[in-house]
């Protein structure tokens, strides 16, 4: 029970989780307004605006700085972690999404009748604008919570 209380009082953890959750909800709302359709997948899926990964790690960085100081080893670790995550979101994961789109186009051109082929997810990574949106959301959440 004590461990649960410690987790629930950990403002660094809470700010990161709430930033991720807020980004996912915002994705669903933005998708609803742009497509006029509600997508449950947007509440849990990767890709889109704002980047939940960026929101989470930026909330982690800012809340760690506020709670433990910018001179702490934990802060340094969170900064490096955030840079890697955001770089990956804009680089490797975004490229994988482009590859999935290209494979889908090739399948269409080949006019494959094989319905057993797994549908590839195209929205994996983020544009720099989506990463920036997530980063700003994460910073805001950390400033409010910690």
Buried (B, 14 or more C-beta within 10 A) or exposed (E): EEEEEEEEEBBBBBBBBBBBBBBBEBBBEBBEEEEEEEBEBBEEBBBBBBBBBBBBBBBBBBBBBBBBEEEEEBBEEBBEBBEEBBEBBBEEBBEBBEEBBEEBEEBEEEEEEEEEEEEBBBBBBBBEEBBBBBBBBBBBBBEEBB
